[in-house]
């Protein structure tokens, strides 16, 4: 028994038609139970083309800086390695420096902007404490080296961490020229005095950093540090020419940390 | 080379296959070892013989749930789906929230929920030890959610995670 080419083509065409039509009909009659599941940003989420921050050092004094740091650490359960909940379990000072977790902290001018200092600097620069944090670079080296894509750049410019994926290899820490990333050498929970139960902690063995408060921005709030900074910190959209950050950048001379490295940091400083 | 069933070894051709005495060497040691091995392998069976492990009985009667009117006491999806697929749903939530910044879940009936473990699920099911741990202990799985996320129940860590 043989089959002619014409016959074969006819049969193949018919069965394809029947297969496709049958599937569609099946979907029509008995749609998949959970086809309608979907996801959306929160109702009040603020959106931007490019998030950025401007730190106005003219308005930032040590007290405000301390307030910003405290607000951030409270919001995100950042462990204070120097002050464990149980004081008997404190580390010796050299270990405290090694195990320290930094999201937002202060640096002297010559540490924050190495290469920019010279012998005859303006006097005030010697006394300034620069508030530094993750720069959420446009060309983030941490993202490029991450082997698991645990850290990634969002389309709106936030450099995010997916703690679920971090394997603790610390490549990103080697790649980041700003020291903005910290490794959890110890379980952080015994070092968190005041707990925010609405935000997770991290575990031993993952790297963490500032996330530009993505969880607050998605609720339409400002980052925690910006909120308490009395106008010293400004957070906004670089893609919007009318935004406050763009206004500040237009009106003032600003510097960025280690801009010569080409990571395109997006935290600007008005000195 | 054809040789009509005769046997050849390195010294030449033989009419018959050399006889090897059929003997069970070291019988005592071998049988004893086998018995010990069998006992060890089946030890968990013997140890639990006759014991009845109580079936999990997750409790749904938290204050937050009881405060809801009767008809609103539904989870984000129906019960059968949640029982079978809650782990997949949670992983989807995690990826959508962290990687795509989609923090709201719209369920199959079009209702919106905050896609969050600590701030979503645990707001109603605030009894982790009654709700999560019972089944997880029963089937011996230890999800590592609670290393980072807060279980808002003020109780000691579950048995599976204590190790």
Interface residues (C-beta under 8 A of the other chain):
Chain A: X33 X34 X35 X36 X37 X38 X39 X40 X41 X42 X43 X45 X152 X154 X160 X162 X163 X164 X195 X197 X198 X200 X201 X202 X203 X214 X215 X218
Chain B: X77 X81 X94 X96 X98 X99 X100 X101 X102 X103 X104 X105 X106 X107 X108 X109 X110 X112 X114 X115 X118 X119 X144 X147 X148 X149 X150 X152
